[in-house]
Amino acid sequence: MEVIASWVDSLPDDIEIAKAVIESEAADDEARTLAAVSLAYLILRMDLIPDWNEVIGVIDDAMVLRVCLELAARRNLLSVLDDDLRPHVGRLINDVDLIQQFLGPATFARLRRYCERLIDTPVHGHSPRHCAHDTAAREALYKAVRADLRMPRDGEVGQVDAQPRHRVDDGVDLDVAERKLRSYLRHKLGA
């Protein structure tokens, strides 16, 4: 659970990786769309675990991001990415094994199917498929993600106006978080 919880802190960097996949001209349409799904899920109001739920409210976001990139990799994604991006996407895809171990095969299969169904789910008026192919829709998605996660704008360095809404503090009881996470996901995914 410690590794999975650490994904909360790496989420801003992971988002940048997903954005690079969306913008990759070498990636096929479906791979780019699945990367857009991973970002659209972040701002989906009715996601699997409410974002107000301390720690686990963003862990599902990090899991969906990884599963969507793993689904994109099935579209030959890694072979077409440039050498700078490939290891970062590969790291996120490798994390999917940990998600499967954590959830078990049945719940993980349901999570994967859930991610696949999000391709045409509109968020803020645009489907992920549209965001992957339309610059204005994509920029609106990025803006909504930045606002939702209180991230700095592209190119900004330094302080963020507000504290990020999700952090893993030393005082978090990871055993309790693990039980809550499994319970939420099994319930929401119909396990």
C-alpha positions as CSV (number, residue, x, y, z in Angstrom):
1,M,0.0,0.0,0.0
2,E,2.9,2.3,0.6
3,V,3.9,2.3,-3.1
4,I,0.3,2.8,-4.2
5,A,-0.1,5.7,-1.7
6,S,3.1,7.3,-3.1
7,W,1.3,7.7,-6.4
8,V,-0.7,10.6,-4.8
9,D,2.5,12.6,-4.6
10,S,3.7,11.7,-8.2
11,L,0.3,12.4,-9.8
12,P,1.3,15.9,-11.2
13,D,4.3,14.3,-13.0
14,D,2.2,11.4,-14.1
15,I,-0.3,13.8,-15.6
16,E,2.4,15.4,-17.6
17,I,3.3,12.0,-19.0
18,A,-0.3,11.3,-20.0
19,K,-0.4,14.7,-21.7
20,A,2.7,13.9,-23.7
21,V,1.0,10.7,-24.9
22,I,-2.1,12.6,-25.9
23,E,0.0,15.0,-27.9
24,S,2.3,12.4,-29.5
25,E,1.8,12.4,-33.2
26,A,3.3,8.9,-33.4
27,A,0.7,7.3,-31.1
28,D,-2.4,6.0,-32.8
29,D,-5.9,7.5,-32.2
30,E,-7.0,4.9,-29.7
31,A,-3.9,5.2,-27.6
32,R,-4.2,9.0,-27.5
33,T,-7.9,8.7,-26.6
34,L,-7.1,6.3,-23.7
35,A,-4.5,8.8,-22.4
36,A,-7.2,11.5,-22.6
37,V,-9.5,9.1,-20.6
38,S,-6.9,9.0,-17.8
39,L,-7.1,12.8,-17.5
40,A,-10.8,13.2,-18.0
41,Y,-11.3,10.7,-15.1
42,L,-9.5,13.1,-12.8
43,I,-12.2,15.7,-13.2
44,L,-15.2,13.3,-13.4
45,R,-17.5,14.3,-10.6
46,M,-18.9,10.8,-10.1
47,D,-15.7,8.8,-10.0
48,L,-15.2,5.6,-8.1
49,I,-14.0,7.2,-4.9
50,P,-15.1,10.7,-4.0
51,D,-12.1,13.0,-4.1
52,W,-12.9,14.5,-0.7
53,N,-12.0,11.1,0.8
54,E,-8.5,11.6,2.3
55,V,-5.7,9.8,0.5
56,I,-7.8,7.2,-1.2
57,G,-9.9,9.8,-3.1
58,V,-7.0,10.4,-5.4
59,I,-5.5,6.9,-5.4
60,D,-8.3,5.7,-7.7
61,D,-7.3,8.6,-10.0
62,A,-3.7,7.4,-10.1
63,M,-4.9,3.8,-10.7
64,V,-7.1,4.8,-13.6
65,L,-4.3,6.8,-15.2
66,R,-2.0,3.7,-15.1
67,V,-4.7,1.3,-16.4
68,C,-5.6,3.6,-19.2
69,L,-1.9,3.9,-20.3
70,E,-1.6,0.1,-20.0
71,L,-4.6,-0.2,-22.4
72,A,-3.0,2.3,-24.7
73,A,0.2,0.2,-24.7
74,R,-1.8,-2.6,-26.2
75,R,-2.1,-0.3,-29.2
76,N,1.7,-0.6,-29.8
77,L,2.2,2.7,-27.9
78,L,5.7,1.9,-26.5
79,S,7.2,1.1,-29.8
80,V,6.3,4.5,-31.3
81,L,7.1,6.8,-28.4
82,D,10.3,8.8,-28.4
83,D,13.2,7.6,-26.3
84,D,12.6,10.3,-23.7
85,L,9.0,9.5,-23.0
86,R,9.1,5.7,-23.3
87,P,10.7,4.9,-19.9
88,H,8.2,7.1,-18.1
89,V,5.2,5.5,-19.7
90,G,6.8,2.1,-19.2
91,R,7.1,2.8,-15.4
92,L,3.4,3.7,-15.2
93,I,2.4,0.6,-17.2
94,N,4.6,-1.6,-14.9
95,D,2.7,-0.3,-11.9
96,V,-0.4,-2.0,-13.3
97,D,0.9,-5.3,-12.0
98,L,0.8,-3.9,-8.5
99,I,-2.8,-2.7,-9.0
100,Q,-3.8,-6.2,-10.2
101,Q,-2.1,-7.8,-7.2
102,F,-3.7,-5.3,-4.8
103,L,-7.2,-5.7,-6.2
104,G,-7.1,-9.4,-7.3
105,P,-7.9,-10.6,-10.8
106,A,-11.7,-10.2,-10.7
107,T,-11.8,-6.7,-9.4
108,F,-8.9,-5.6,-11.6
109,A,-10.7,-7.0,-14.7
110,R,-13.8,-4.9,-13.7
111,L,-11.6,-1.8,-13.3
112,R,-10.1,-2.3,-16.7
113,R,-13.5,-2.7,-18.3
114,Y,-14.6,0.4,-16.4
115,C,-11.7,2.4,-18.0
116,E,-12.5,1.1,-21.4
117,R,-16.1,2.3,-21.1
118,L,-15.0,5.9,-20.3
119,I,-13.8,6.5,-23.9
120,D,-17.0,8.3,-24.9
121,T,-18.1,9.6,-21.5
122,P,-18.3,13.4,-21.8
123,V,-16.6,15.5,-19.1
124,H,-17.1,19.3,-19.2
125,G,-18.9,18.9,-22.5
126,H,-16.2,16.9,-24.3
127,S,-15.5,13.2,-24.7
128,P,-11.9,12.0,-24.2
129,R,-12.0,11.0,-27.9
130,H,-12.7,14.6,-28.8
131,C,-10.1,15.9,-26.4
132,A,-7.4,13.7,-28.0
133,H,-8.1,15.2,-31.5
134,D,-9.2,18.8,-30.9
135,T,-6.7,21.3,-29.6
136,A,-9.3,23.6,-28.0
137,A,-11.0,20.7,-26.2
138,R,-7.6,19.3,-25.1
139,E,-6.6,22.7,-23.7
140,A,-9.9,22.9,-21.8
141,L,-9.3,19.5,-20.4
142,Y,-5.8,20.5,-19.2
143,K,-7.1,23.7,-17.7
144,A,-9.8,21.8,-15.8
145,V,-7.3,19.2,-14.5
146,R,-4.9,22.0,-13.3
147,A,-7.8,23.8,-11.6
148,D,-9.1,20.6,-10.0
149,L,-5.7,19.5,-8.7
150,R,-4.5,23.1,-8.0
151,M,-1.5,22.6,-10.2
152,P,0.6,25.5,-11.7
153,R,0.0,26.4,-15.3
154,D,2.3,25.0,-18.0
155,G,5.7,26.7,-17.8
156,E,5.2,28.1,-14.3
157,V,7.8,27.5,-11.7
158,G,7.7,28.1,-8.0
159,Q,4.8,28.3,-5.6
160,V,1.3,27.2,-6.4
161,D,-1.4,29.5,-5.2
162,A,-3.1,26.8,-3.0
163,Q,-1.8,23.6,-1.4
164,P,-2.4,20.6,-3.6
165,R,-5.7,19.0,-2.4
166,H,-4.1,15.6,-1.9
167,R,-1.0,14.7,0.0
168,V,0.1,11.6,1.8
169,D,1.2,12.7,5.3
170,D,3.3,10.6,7.7
171,G,0.3,10.4,10.0
172,V,-2.0,8.5,7.5
173,D,-2.8,5.0,8.7
174,L,-2.1,3.0,5.6
175,D,-3.8,-0.1,6.9
176,V,-7.1,1.8,7.3
177,A,-6.6,3.4,3.9
178,E,-5.9,0.1,2.3
179,R,-9.1,-1.5,3.7
180,K,-11.2,1.6,2.6
181,L,-9.7,1.6,-0.9
182,R,-10.4,-2.1,-1.5
183,S,-13.9,-1.8,0.0
184,Y,-14.8,1.2,-2.2
185,L,-13.5,-0.3,-5.4
186,R,-15.1,-3.7,-4.8
187,H,-18.4,-2.0,-4.1
188,K,-18.3,0.5,-6.9
189,L,-17.0,-2.0,-9.5
190,G,-19.5,-4.7,-8.5
191,A,-17.2,-7.2,-6.9
